[in-house]
């Protein structure tokens, strides 16, 4: 199964990765358009910086062109000293490109803000571990997230399936968190 995830992420150009993400997607302009995503992010960032819901956070990167801090809301599943994320639009997402250019990031999650190093997951064993952790976790806010992206009742198995698809079609990322201060 690791080969499938690796092949799906590696072989699809960013536009095709986004098209795969849209398959079965609810036509919500907040999640299907760049403008909508910016509006949603602008609304969520202040709230998530105060009290991020479990399983979500605010990722702060340094702009690769501007050098300015850039914040975006992400689904981030923490497991020990690692946090797992997925770039839904593949290697073309701004936060992903920023993290690739400068992997030193800051992640505000429930429990505090942590510095870390972000990197794309490429090792097959690490891809499988990340998939299990990212897709196997269902938190209360995931139900609202599901309603933003899909139609129907947000049952745990449907939420897991949506996250499996995102992980398989997107670009998985791990942040090695610095827990000592």
C-alpha positions as CSV (number, residue, x, y, z in Angstrom):
1,X,0.0,0.0,0.0
2,X,3.0,2.3,0.6
3,X,3.9,2.1,-3.0
4,X,0.4,3.2,-4.1
5,X,0.6,6.3,-1.9
6,X,4.1,7.1,-3.0
7,X,3.2,6.6,-6.7
8,X,0.0,8.7,-6.4
9,X,1.8,11.6,-4.8
10,X,4.9,11.4,-7.0
11,X,3.4,10.9,-10.4
12,X,0.6,13.4,-10.5
13,X,1.4,17.0,-11.3
14,X,0.0,19.6,-8.8
15,X,-3.1,20.4,-11.0
16,X,-4.0,16.7,-11.3
17,X,-3.5,16.2,-7.5
18,X,-6.0,19.0,-7.0
19,X,-8.4,17.4,-9.4
20,X,-8.1,14.1,-7.6
21,X,-8.9,16.0,-4.3
22,X,-12.0,17.4,-5.9
23,X,-13.4,14.0,-6.9
24,X,-16.6,13.5,-4.9
25,X,-16.1,17.0,-3.4
26,X,-19.0,19.1,-2.3
27,X,-19.2,22.2,-4.4
28,X,-18.3,24.6,-1.7
29,X,-16.5,27.8,-2.9
30,X,-14.7,28.1,0.4
31,X,-12.9,24.8,-0.3
32,X,-12.8,24.6,-4.1
33,X,-11.5,28.1,-5.1
34,X,-8.4,30.0,-4.2
35,X,-10.3,33.1,-3.3
36,X,-12.7,31.0,-1.1
37,X,-9.7,29.3,0.6
38,X,-8.1,32.7,1.4
39,X,-11.4,33.9,2.9
40,X,-11.8,30.8,5.0
41,X,-8.2,31.0,6.1
42,X,-8.5,34.7,7.0
43,X,-11.5,33.8,9.1
44,X,-10.0,30.8,10.8
45,X,-6.5,31.9,11.6
46,X,-7.4,34.4,14.4
47,X,-9.6,31.8,16.1
48,X,-7.2,28.9,15.7
49,X,-4.3,31.1,17.0
50,X,-6.3,31.5,20.3
51,X,-7.7,28.0,20.6
52,X,-7.0,25.6,17.9
53,X,-9.4,22.6,17.7
54,X,-7.8,19.2,18.5
55,X,-6.2,17.9,15.3
56,X,-5.8,21.3,13.7
57,X,-3.4,24.2,14.0
58,X,-1.8,27.3,12.5
59,X,1.3,26.7,10.5
60,X,3.7,29.6,10.3
61,X,6.2,29.5,7.4
62,X,8.5,32.2,6.0
63,X,7.6,33.3,2.5
64,X,10.1,32.1,0.0
65,X,9.9,35.3,-2.0
66,X,8.9,37.9,0.5
67,X,10.6,36.6,3.7
68,X,7.5,37.5,5.6
69,X,5.7,35.3,8.1
70,X,2.8,33.4,6.5
71,X,0.1,31.7,8.5
72,X,-2.3,29.1,7.3
73,X,-4.7,26.7,9.1
74,X,-3.9,23.1,8.6
75,X,-5.0,19.7,9.8
76,X,-2.1,18.6,11.9
77,X,-2.1,15.3,13.7
78,X,0.6,15.1,16.5
79,X,2.2,11.9,17.5
80,X,4.9,12.4,20.0
81,X,7.6,14.7,18.6
82,X,6.1,14.6,15.1
83,X,3.1,16.3,13.4
84,X,1.7,15.0,10.2
85,X,0.1,17.2,7.5
86,X,-1.0,16.8,3.9
87,X,-0.7,19.4,1.2
88,X,-4.0,18.8,-0.6
89,X,-2.9,20.6,-3.7
90,X,0.3,18.7,-3.8
91,X,3.6,20.3,-4.3
92,X,2.0,23.5,-5.5
93,X,0.5,24.7,-2.2
94,X,2.1,28.0,-1.0
95,X,2.7,26.7,2.5
96,X,4.4,23.6,1.1
97,X,6.7,25.6,-1.2
98,X,7.5,28.0,1.7
99,X,8.4,25.1,4.0
100,X,10.4,23.5,1.3
101,X,12.4,26.7,0.8
102,X,12.8,27.2,4.5
103,X,11.9,24.1,6.5
104,X,12.0,25.9,9.9
105,X,8.4,26.3,10.8
106,X,6.2,27.0,13.8
107,X,3.1,25.1,14.5
108,X,0.4,26.4,16.9
109,X,-1.6,23.4,18.1
110,X,-3.7,22.7,21.2
111,X,-1.3,22.8,24.0
112,X,1.1,25.5,22.7
113,X,3.3,26.6,19.9
114,X,6.2,24.5,18.8
115,X,9.1,25.1,16.4
116,X,10.0,22.4,14.0
117,X,11.5,21.2,10.7
118,X,9.1,20.3,7.9
119,X,9.9,17.9,5.2
120,X,8.0,15.9,2.6
121,X,7.7,12.3,3.5
122,X,9.4,10.1,0.9
123,X,10.5,6.9,2.7
124,X,7.9,4.1,2.1
125,X,7.9,3.0,5.8
126,X,7.5,6.6,6.9
127,X,4.7,7.2,4.4
128,X,2.8,4.2,5.8
129,X,3.3,5.3,9.4
130,X,2.1,8.8,8.5
131,X,-0.9,7.5,6.6
132,X,-1.9,5.3,9.6
133,X,-1.6,8.3,12.0
134,X,-3.1,11.0,9.8
135,X,-6.0,8.9,8.5
136,X,-6.7,6.9,11.7
137,X,-7.5,9.9,13.9
138,X,-10.9,11.5,14.1
139,X,-11.5,14.6,16.2
140,X,-14.7,16.5,16.9
141,X,-13.7,19.4,14.4
142,X,-13.2,16.8,11.7
143,X,-17.0,16.5,11.5
144,X,-17.3,20.2,10.5
145,X,-14.4,19.8,8.1
146,X,-16.2,16.8,6.5
147,X,-19.3,18.9,6.0
148,X,-17.2,21.6,4.3
149,X,-15.8,19.1,1.8
150,X,-18.4,16.4,1.4
151,X,-22.2,15.8,1.5
152,X,-23.9,13.5,3.9
153,X,-23.6,12.7,7.5
154,X,-20.0,12.8,8.9
155,X,-19.6,9.3,10.2
156,X,-16.1,8.3,11.5
157,X,-15.5,5.8,8.7
158,X,-16.4,8.4,6.1
159,X,-14.1,10.9,7.7
160,X,-11.2,8.4,7.8
161,X,-11.9,7.6,4.1
162,X,-11.7,11.3,3.2
163,X,-8.4,11.6,5.0
164,X,-7.1,8.4,3.4
165,X,-7.9,9.9,0.0
166,X,-6.2,13.2,0.8
167,X,-3.1,11.3,2.1
168,X,-3.0,9.1,-1.0
169,X,-3.6,11.9,-3.5
170,X,-1.8,14.8,-1.7
171,X,1.7,15.3,-0.6
172,X,2.4,14.1,3.0
173,X,4.6,16.2,5.2
174,X,6.1,15.6,8.6
175,X,7.2,18.2,11.1
176,X,9.9,17.1,13.5
177,X,8.9,19.2,16.6
178,X,11.4,20.7,19.0
179,X,9.8,19.9,22.3
180,X,12.7,21.2,24.5
181,X,12.9,24.9,25.3
